[in-house]
Amino acid sequence: MREKAPAGYDRHREHIARGKIETVEYASETVGNDRKAMIYTPPGYAEDNV
């Protein structure tokens, strides 16, 4: 038997670190034009820390 999710699990809660969803565009040699993709970066992500 499946358990029900706790009440309020789907509501916005304060003081929780969240990442970002961004759209990037890149040149694709496969299809011959620019493509778009959505990426998720976790909380605290910085390109210079990779």
mmCIF file as Biopython writes it, N, C-alpha, C and O atoms, coordinates in Angstrom:
data_model
#
loop_
_atom_site.group_PDB
_atom_site.id
_atom_site.type_symbol
_atom_site.label_atom_id
_atom_site.label_alt_id
_atom_site.label_comp_id
_atom_site.label_asym_id
_atom_site.label_entity_id
_atom_site.label_seq_id
_atom_site.pdbx_PDB_ins_code
_atom_site.Cartn_x
_atom_site.Cartn_y
_atom_site.Cartn_z
_atom_site.occupancy
_atom_site.B_iso_or_equiv
_atom_site.auth_seq_id
_atom_site.auth_asym_id
_atom_site.pdbx_PDB_model_num
ATOM 1   N N  . MET A ? 1  ? 0.835  -1.181 0.000   1.0 0.0 1  A 1 
ATOM 2   C CA . MET A ? 1  ? 0.000  0.000  0.000   1.0 0.0 1  A 1 
ATOM 3   C C  . MET A ? 1  ? 0.884  1.249  0.000   1.0 0.0 1  A 1 
ATOM 4   O O  . MET A ? 1  ? 1.867  1.320  0.738   1.0 0.0 1  A 1 
ATOM 5   N N  . ARG A ? 2  ? 0.539  2.208  -0.809  1.0 0.0 2  A 1 
ATOM 6   C CA . ARG A ? 2  ? 1.299  3.454  -0.885  1.0 0.0 2  A 1 
ATOM 7   C C  . ARG A ? 2  ? 0.895  4.399  0.227   1.0 0.0 2  A 1 
ATOM 8   O O  . ARG A ? 2  ? -0.276 4.496  0.591   1.0 0.0 2  A 1 
ATOM 9   N N  . GLU A ? 3  ? 1.894  5.096  0.761   1.0 0.0 3  A 1 
ATOM 10  C CA . GLU A ? 3  ? 1.610  6.102  1.770   1.0 0.0 3  A 1 
ATOM 11  C C  . GLU A ? 3  ? 1.312  7.427  1.090   1.0 0.0 3  A 1 
ATOM 12  O O  . GLU A ? 3  ? 1.830  7.707  0.009   1.0 0.0 3  A 1 
ATOM 13  N N  . LYS A ? 4  ? 0.482  8.235  1.717   1.0 0.0 4  A 1 
ATOM 14  C CA . LYS A ? 4  ? 0.180  9.557  1.189   1.0 0.0 4  A 1 
ATOM 15  C C  . LYS A ? 4  ? 1.305  10.511 1.552   1.0 0.0 4  A 1 
ATOM 16  O O  . LYS A ? 4  ? 1.930  10.374 2.603   1.0 0.0 4  A 1 
ATOM 17  N N  . ALA A ? 5  ? 1.557  11.466 0.688   1.0 0.0 5  A 1 
ATOM 18  C CA . ALA A ? 5  ? 2.557  12.492 0.976   1.0 0.0 5  A 1 
ATOM 19  C C  . ALA A ? 5  ? 2.052  13.359 2.126   1.0 0.0 5  A 1 
ATOM 20  O O  . ALA A ? 5  ? 0.847  13.562 2.274   1.0 0.0 5  A 1 
ATOM 21  N N  . PRO A ? 6  ? 2.979  13.869 2.940   1.0 0.0 6  A 1 
ATOM 22  C CA . PRO A ? 6  ? 2.536  14.710 4.056   1.0 0.0 6  A 1 
ATOM 23  C C  . PRO A ? 6  ? 1.857  15.986 3.562   1.0 0.0 6  A 1 
ATOM 24  O O  . PRO A ? 6  ? 2.186  16.499 2.493   1.0 0.0 6  A 1 
ATOM 25  N N  . ALA A ? 7  ? 0.921  16.484 4.339   1.0 0.0 7  A 1 
ATOM 26  C CA . ALA A ? 7  ? 0.213  17.711 3.984   1.0 0.0 7  A 1 
ATOM 27  C C  . ALA A ? 7  ? 1.202  18.854 3.843   1.0 0.0 7  A 1 
ATOM 28  O O  . ALA A ? 7  ? 2.097  19.012 4.673   1.0 0.0 7  A 1 
ATOM 29  N N  . GLY A ? 8  ? 1.042  19.649 2.797   1.0 0.0 8  A 1 
ATOM 30  C CA . GLY A ? 8  ? 1.889  20.817 2.583   1.0 0.0 8  A 1 
ATOM 31  C C  . GLY A ? 8  ? 3.189  20.539 1.858   1.0 0.0 8  A 1 
ATOM 32  O O  . GLY A ? 8  ? 3.996  21.453 1.690   1.0 0.0 8  A 1 
ATOM 33  N N  . TYR A ? 9  ? 3.425  19.301 1.418   1.0 0.0 9  A 1 
ATOM 34  C CA . TYR A ? 9  ? 4.686  18.971 0.748   1.0 0.0 9  A 1 
ATOM 35  C C  . TYR A ? 9  ? 4.891  19.783 -0.533  1.0 0.0 9  A 1 
ATOM 36  O O  . TYR A ? 9  ? 6.028  20.004 -0.951  1.0 0.0 9  A 1 
ATOM 37  N N  . ASP A ? 10 ? 3.821  20.218 -1.144  1.0 0.0 10 A 1 
ATOM 38  C CA . ASP A ? 10 ? 3.894  20.906 -2.426  1.0 0.0 10 A 1 
ATOM 39  C C  . ASP A ? 10 ? 3.761  22.421 -2.312  1.0 0.0 10 A 1 
ATOM 40  O O  . ASP A ? 10 ? 3.554  23.101 -3.317  1.0 0.0 10 A 1 
ATOM 41  N N  . ARG A ? 11 ? 3.875  22.950 -1.110  1.0 0.0 11 A 1 
ATOM 42  C CA . ARG A ? 11 ? 3.769  24.390 -0.907  1.0 0.0 11 A 1 
ATOM 43  C C  . ARG A ? 11 ? 5.151  25.003 -0.763  1.0 0.0 11 A 1 
ATOM 44  O O  . ARG A ? 11 ? 6.091  24.361 -0.297  1.0 0.0 11 A 1 
ATOM 45  N N  . HIS A ? 12 ? 5.252  26.263 -1.175  1.0 0.0 12 A 1 
ATOM 46  C CA . HIS A ? 12 ? 6.502  27.003 -1.065  1.0 0.0 12 A 1 
ATOM 47  C C  . HIS A ? 12 ? 6.848  27.192 0.413   1.0 0.0 12 A 1 
ATOM 48  O O  . HIS A ? 12 ? 6.014  27.631 1.205   1.0 0.0 12 A 1 
ATOM 49  N N  . ARG A ? 13 ? 8.087  26.857 0.773   1.0 0.0 13 A 1 
ATOM 50  C CA . ARG A ? 13 ? 8.537  27.032 2.150   1.0 0.0 13 A 1 
ATOM 51  C C  . ARG A ? 13 ? 9.722  27.990 2.155   1.0 0.0 13 A 1 
ATOM 52  O O  . ARG A ? 13 ? 10.590 27.926 1.285   1.0 0.0 13 A 1 
ATOM 53  N N  . GLU A ? 14 ? 9.745  28.863 3.129   1.0 0.0 14 A 1 
ATOM 54  C CA . GLU A ? 14 ? 10.827 29.835 3.273   1.0 0.0 14 A 1 
ATOM 55  C C  . GLU A ? 14 ? 12.091 29.144 3.779   1.0 0.0 14 A 1 
ATOM 56  O O  . GLU A ? 14 ? 12.038 28.050 4.342   1.0 0.0 14 A 1 
ATOM 57  N N  . HIS A ? 15 ? 13.218 29.801 3.567   1.0 0.0 15 A 1 
ATOM 58  C CA . HIS A ? 15 ? 14.520 29.393 4.122   1.0 0.0 15 A 1 
ATOM 59  C C  . HIS A ? 15 ? 14.996 28.033 3.620   1.0 0.0 15 A 1 
ATOM 60  O O  . HIS A ? 15 ? 15.663 27.297 4.347   1.0 0.0 15 A 1 
ATOM 61  N N  . ILE A ? 16 ? 14.652 27.705 2.382   1.0 0.0 16 A 1 
ATOM 62  C CA . ILE A ? 16 ? 15.159 26.484 1.759   1.0 0.0 16 A 1 
ATOM 63  C C  . ILE A ? 16 ? 15.943 26.913 0.529   1.0 0.0 16 A 1 
ATOM 64  O O  . ILE A ? 16 ? 15.428 27.629 -0.330  1.0 0.0 16 A 1 
ATOM 65  N N  . ALA A ? 17 ? 17.190 26.470 0.452   1.0 0.0 17 A 1 
ATOM 66  C CA . ALA A ? 17 ? 18.021 26.828 -0.697  1.0 0.0 17 A 1 
ATOM 67  C C  . ALA A ? 17 ? 17.436 26.215 -1.962  1.0 0.0 17 A 1 
ATOM 68  O O  . ALA A ? 17 ? 17.048 25.047 -1.983  1.0 0.0 17 A 1 
ATOM 69  N N  . ARG A ? 18 ? 17.379 27.021 -3.014  1.0 0.0 18 A 1 
ATOM 70  C CA . ARG A ? 18 ? 16.842 26.552 -4.283  1.0 0.0 18 A 1 
ATOM 71  C C  . ARG A ? 18 ? 17.823 26.849 -5.404  1.0 0.0 18 A 1 
ATOM 72  O O  . ARG A ? 18 ? 18.577 27.820 -5.347  1.0 0.0 18 A 1 
ATOM 73  N N  . GLY A ? 19 ? 17.804 26.019 -6.399  1.0 0.0 19 A 1 
ATOM 74  C CA . GLY A ? 19 ? 18.629 26.240 -7.572  1.0 0.0 19 A 1 
ATOM 75  C C  . GLY A ? 19 ? 17.898 27.096 -8.580  1.0 0.0 19 A 1 
ATOM 76  O O  . GLY A ? 19 ? 16.856 27.682 -8.288  1.0 0.0 19 A 1 
ATOM 77  N N  . LYS A ? 20 ? 18.470 27.158 -9.782  1.0 0.0 20 A 1 
ATOM 78  C CA . LYS A ? 20 ? 17.867 27.957 -10.849 1.0 0.0 20 A 1 
ATOM 79  C C  . LYS A ? 20 ? 17.655 27.086 -12.079 1.0 0.0 20 A 1 
ATOM 80  O O  . LYS A ? 20 ? 18.405 26.142 -12.327 1.0 0.0 20 A 1 
ATOM 81  N N  . ILE A ? 21 ? 16.631 27.418 -12.835 1.0 0.0 21 A 1 
ATOM 82  C CA . ILE A ? 21 ? 16.414 26.806 -14.147 1.0 0.0 21 A 1 
ATOM 83  C C  . ILE A ? 21 ? 16.650 27.916 -15.160 1.0 0.0 21 A 1 
ATOM 84  O O  . ILE A ? 21 ? 16.008 28.965 -15.116 1.0 0.0 21 A 1 
ATOM 85  N N  . GLU A ? 22 ? 17.582 27.666 -16.071 1.0 0.0 22 A 1 
ATOM 86  C CA . GLU A ? 22 ? 17.928 28.672 -17.074 1.0 0.0 22 A 1 
ATOM 87  C C  . GLU A ? 22 ? 17.867 28.068 -18.470 1.0 0.0 22 A 1 
ATOM 88  O O  . GLU A ? 22 ? 18.038 26.861 -18.644 1.0 0.0 22 A 1 
ATOM 89  N N  . THR A ? 23 ? 17.624 28.908 -19.450 1.0 0.0 23 A 1 
ATOM 90  C CA . THR A ? 23 ? 17.661 28.480 -20.838 1.0 0.0 23 A 1 
ATOM 91  C C  . THR A ? 23 ? 18.983 28.929 -21.448 1.0 0.0 23 A 1 
ATOM 92  O O  . THR A ? 23 ? 19.359 30.097 -21.350 1.0 0.0 23 A 1 
ATOM 93  N N  . VAL A ? 24 ? 19.679 27.998 -22.074 1.0 0.0 24 A 1 
ATOM 94  C CA . VAL A ? 24 ? 20.932 28.313 -22.752 1.0 0.0 24 A 1 
ATOM 95  C C  . VAL A ? 24 ? 20.766 28.013 -24.234 1.0 0.0 24 A 1 
ATOM 96  O O  . VAL A ? 24 ? 19.918 27.212 -24.626 1.0 0.0 24 A 1 
ATOM 97  N N  . GLU A ? 25 ? 21.573 28.653 -25.038 1.0 0.0 25 A 1 
ATOM 98  C CA . GLU A ? 25 ? 21.541 28.431 -26.486 1.0 0.0 25 A 1 
ATOM 99  C C  . GLU A ? 25 ? 22.932 28.008 -26.921 1.0 0.0 25 A 1 
ATOM 100 O O  . GLU A ? 25 ? 23.929 28.575 -26.474 1.0 0.0 25 A 1 
ATOM 101 N N  . TYR A ? 26 ? 22.999 27.013 -27.792 1.0 0.0 26 A 1 
ATOM 102 C CA . TYR A ? 26 ? 24.292 26.508 -28.248 1.0 0.0 26 A 1 
ATOM 103 C C  . TYR A ? 26 ? 24.211 26.151 -29.730 1.0 0.0 26 A 1 
ATOM 104 O O  . TYR A ? 26 ? 23.142 25.837 -30.254 1.0 0.0 26 A 1 
ATOM 105 N N  . ALA A ? 27 ? 25.352 26.206 -30.385 1.0 0.0 27 A 1 
ATOM 106 C CA . ALA A ? 27 ? 25.435 25.855 -31.805 1.0 0.0 27 A 1 
ATOM 107 C C  . ALA A ? 27 ? 25.502 24.338 -31.936 1.0 0.0 27 A 1 
ATOM 108 O O  . ALA A ? 27 ? 26.348 23.696 -31.313 1.0 0.0 27 A 1 
ATOM 109 N N  . SER A ? 28 ? 24.625 23.772 -32.734 1.0 0.0 28 A 1 
ATOM 110 C CA . SER A ? 28 ? 24.604 22.324 -32.941 1.0 0.0 28 A 1 
ATOM 111 C C  . SER A ? 28 ? 25.091 22.003 -34.344 1.0 0.0 28 A 1 
ATOM 112 O O  . SER A ? 28 ? 24.490 22.427 -35.331 1.0 0.0 28 A 1 
ATOM 113 N N  . GLU A ? 29 ? 26.189 21.247 -34.428 1.0 0.0 29 A 1 
ATOM 114 C CA . GLU A ? 29 ? 26.691 20.813 -35.732 1.0 0.0 29 A 1 
ATOM 115 C C  . GLU A ? 29 ? 25.798 19.724 -36.322 1.0 0.0 29 A 1 
ATOM 116 O O  . GLU A ? 29 ? 25.740 19.559 -37.541 1.0 0.0 29 A 1 
ATOM 117 N N  . THR A ? 30 ? 25.109 18.986 -35.468 1.0 0.0 30 A 1 
ATOM 118 C CA . THR A ? 30 ? 24.261 17.881 -35.925 1.0 0.0 30 A 1 
ATOM 119 C C  . THR A ? 30 ? 23.090 18.381 -36.759 1.0 0.0 30 A 1 
ATOM 120 O O  . THR A ? 30 ? 22.827 17.845 -37.836 1.0 0.0 30 A 1 
ATOM 121 N N  . VAL A ? 31 ? 22.385 19.401 -36.279 1.0 0.0 31 A 1 
ATOM 122 C CA . VAL A ? 31 ? 21.225 19.906 -37.010 1.0 0.0 31 A 1 
ATOM 123 C C  . VAL A ? 31 ? 21.545 21.155 -37.819 1.0 0.0 31 A 1 
ATOM 124 O O  . VAL A ? 31 ? 20.731 21.595 -38.631 1.0 0.0 31 A 1 
ATOM 125 N N  . GLY A ? 32 ? 22.713 21.723 -37.606 1.0 0.0 32 A 1 
ATOM 126 C CA . GLY A ? 32 ? 23.154 22.852 -38.419 1.0 0.0 32 A 1 
ATOM 127 C C  . GLY A ? 32 ? 22.617 24.213 -38.019 1.0 0.0 32 A 1 
ATOM 128 O O  . GLY A ? 32 ? 22.684 25.155 -38.809 1.0 0.0 32 A 1 
ATOM 129 N N  . ASN A ? 33 ? 22.090 24.338 -36.819 1.0 0.0 33 A 1 
ATOM 130 C CA . ASN A ? 33 ? 21.645 25.655 -36.353 1.0 0.0 33 A 1 
ATOM 131 C C  . ASN A ? 33 ? 21.740 25.718 -34.827 1.0 0.0 33 A 1 
ATOM 132 O O  . ASN A ? 33 ? 22.170 24.760 -34.183 1.0 0.0 33 A 1 
ATOM 133 N N  . ASP A ? 34 ? 21.339 26.841 -34.266 1.0 0.0 34 A 1 
ATOM 134 C CA . ASP A ? 34 ? 21.388 26.996 -32.824 1.0 0.0 34 A 1 
ATOM 135 C C  . ASP A ? 34 ? 20.233 26.243 -32.171 1.0 0.0 34 A 1 
ATOM 136 O O  . ASP A ? 34 ? 19.127 26.187 -32.708 1.0 0.0 34 A 1 
ATOM 137 N N  . ARG A ? 35 ? 20.509 25.668 -31.011 1.0 0.0 35 A 1 
ATOM 138 C CA . ARG A ? 35 ? 19.501 24.932 -30.250 1.0 0.0 35 A 1 
ATOM 139 C C  . ARG A ? 35 ? 19.374 25.558 -28.874 1.0 0.0 35 A 1 
ATOM 140 O O  . ARG A ? 35 ? 20.288 26.236 -28.405 1.0 0.0 35 A 1 
ATOM 141 N N  . LYS A ? 36 ? 18.248 25.331 -28.233 1.0 0.0 36 A 1 
ATOM 142 C CA . LYS A ? 36 ? 18.040 25.801 -26.871 1.0 0.0 36 A 1 
ATOM 143 C C  . LYS A ? 36 ? 17.881 24.595 -25.951 1.0 0.0 36 A 1 
ATOM 144 O O  . LYS A ? 36 ? 17.364 23.550 -26.344 1.0 0.0 36 A 1 
ATOM 145 N N  . ALA A ? 37 ? 18.338 24.773 -24.725 1.0 0.0 37 A 1 
ATOM 146 C CA . ALA A ? 37 ? 18.191 23.725 -23.719 1.0 0.0 37 A 1 
ATOM 147 C C  . ALA A ? 37 ? 17.953 24.380 -22.372 1.0 0.0 37 A 1 
ATOM 148 O O  . ALA A ? 37 ? 18.474 25.460 -22.094 1.0 0.0 37 A 1 
ATOM 149 N N  . MET A ? 38 ? 17.166 23.723 -21.542 1.0 0.0 38 A 1 
ATOM 150 C CA . MET A ? 38 ? 16.951 24.213 -20.182 1.0 0.0 38 A 1 
ATOM 151 C C  . MET A ? 38 ? 17.873 23.425 -19.263 1.0 0.0 38 A 1 
ATOM 152 O O  . MET A ? 38 ? 17.960 22.200 -19.354 1.0 0.0 38 A 1 
ATOM 153 N N  . ILE A ? 39 ? 18.564 24.144 -18.373 1.0 0.0 39 A 1 
ATOM 154 C CA . ILE A ? 39 ? 19.457 23.482 -17.434 1.0 0.0 39 A 1 
ATOM 155 C C  . ILE A ? 39 ? 19.100 23.892 -16.006 1.0 0.0 39 A 1 
ATOM 156 O O  . ILE A ? 39 ? 18.621 24.998 -15.756 1.0 0.0 39 A 1 
ATOM 157 N N  . TYR A ? 40 ? 19.344 22.982 -15.093 1.0 0.0 40 A 1 
ATOM 158 C CA . TYR A ? 40 ? 19.133 23.250 -13.675 1.0 0.0 40 A 1 
ATOM 159 C C  . TYR A ? 40 ? 20.493 23.356 -13.022 1.0 0.0 40 A 1 
ATOM 160 O O  . TYR A ? 40 ? 21.332 22.468 -13.172 1.0 0.0 40 A 1 
ATOM 161 N N  . THR A ? 41 ? 20.716 24.446 -12.293 1.0 0.0 41 A 1 
ATOM 162 C CA . THR A ? 41 ? 21.934 24.565 -11.505 1.0 0.0 41 A 1 
ATOM 163 C C  . THR A ? 41 ? 21.536 24.542 -10.032 1.0 0.0 41 A 1 
ATOM 164 O O  . THR A ? 41 ? 20.594 25.229 -9.636  1.0 0.0 41 A 1 
ATOM 165 N N  . PRO A ? 42 ? 22.235 23.767 -9.226  1.0 0.0 42 A 1 
ATOM 166 C CA . PRO A ? 42 ? 21.877 23.624 -7.822  1.0 0.0 42 A 1 
ATOM 167 C C  . PRO A ? 42 ? 22.170 24.889 -7.028  1.0 0.0 42 A 1 
ATOM 168 O O  . PRO A ? 42 ? 22.896 25.761 -7.505  1.0 0.0 42 A 1 
ATOM 169 N N  . PRO A ? 43 ? 21.618 25.002 -5.827  1.0 0.0 43 A 1 
ATOM 170 C CA . PRO A ? 43 ? 21.882 26.173 -4.987  1.0 0.0 43 A 1 
ATOM 171 C C  . PRO A ? 43 ? 23.381 26.329 -4.738  1.0 0.0 43 A 1 
ATOM 172 O O  . PRO A ? 43 ? 24.071 25.352 -4.450  1.0 0.0 43 A 1 
ATOM 173 N N  . GLY A ? 44 ? 23.877 27.551 -4.847  1.0 0.0 44 A 1 
ATOM 174 C CA . GLY A ? 44 ? 25.286 27.812 -4.605  1.0 0.0 44 A 1 
ATOM 175 C C  . GLY A ? 44 ? 26.192 27.534 -5.778  1.0 0.0 44 A 1 
ATOM 176 O O  . GLY A ? 44 ? 27.406 27.709 -5.671  1.0 0.0 44 A 1 
ATOM 177 N N  . TYR A ? 45 ? 25.636 27.105 -6.902  1.0 0.0 45 A 1 
ATOM 178 C CA . TYR A ? 45 ? 26.456 26.799 -8.075  1.0 0.0 45 A 1 
ATOM 179 C C  . TYR A ? 45 ? 27.101 28.057 -8.627  1.0 0.0 45 A 1 
ATOM 180 O O  . TYR A ? 45 ? 26.457 29.101 -8.725  1.0 0.0 45 A 1 
ATOM 181 N N  . ALA A ? 46 ? 28.378 27.956 -8.987  1.0 0.0 46 A 1 
ATOM 182 C CA . ALA A ? 46 ? 29.084 29.035 -9.658  1.0 0.0 46 A 1 
ATOM 183 C C  . ALA A ? 46 ? 30.031 28.408 -10.677 1.0 0.0 46 A 1 
ATOM 184 O O  . ALA A ? 46 ? 30.759 27.469 -10.357 1.0 0.0 46 A 1 
ATOM 185 N N  . GLU A ? 47 ? 30.021 28.925 -11.898 1.0 0.0 47 A 1 
ATOM 186 C CA . GLU A ? 47 ? 30.864 28.362 -12.950 1.0 0.0 47 A 1 
ATOM 187 C C  . GLU A ? 47 ? 32.329 28.318 -12.558 1.0 0.0 47 A 1 
ATOM 188 O O  . GLU A ? 47 ? 33.028 27.362 -12.893 1.0 0.0 47 A 1 
ATOM 189 N N  . ASP A ? 48 ? 32.804 29.330 -11.859 1.0 0.0 48 A 1 
ATOM 190 C CA . ASP A ? 48 ? 34.224 29.369 -11.505 1.0 0.0 48 A 1 
ATOM 191 C C  . ASP A ? 48 ? 34.576 28.389 -10.389 1.0 0.0 48 A 1 
ATOM 192 O O  . ASP A ? 48 ? 35.755 28.246 -10.063 1.0 0.0 48 A 1 
ATOM 193 N N  . ASN A ? 49 ? 33.607 27.719 -9.799  1.0 0.0 49 A 1 
ATOM 194 C CA . ASN A ? 49 ? 33.881 26.715 -8.758  1.0 0.0 49 A 1 
ATOM 195 C C  . ASN A ? 49 ? 33.769 25.279 -9.275  1.0 0.0 49 A 1 
ATOM 196 O O  . ASN A ? 49 ? 33.786 24.331 -8.489  1.0 0.0 49 A 1 
ATOM 197 N N  . VAL A ? 50 ? 33.656 25.121 -10.590 1.0 0.0 50 A 1 
ATOM 198 C CA . VAL A ? 50 ? 33.469 23.796 -11.167 1.0 0.0 50 A 1 
ATOM 199 C C  . VAL A ? 50 ? 34.772 23.055 -11.187 1.0 0.0 50 A 1 
ATOM 200 O O  . VAL A ? 50 ? 34.824 21.911 -11.638 1.0 0.0 50 A 1 
#
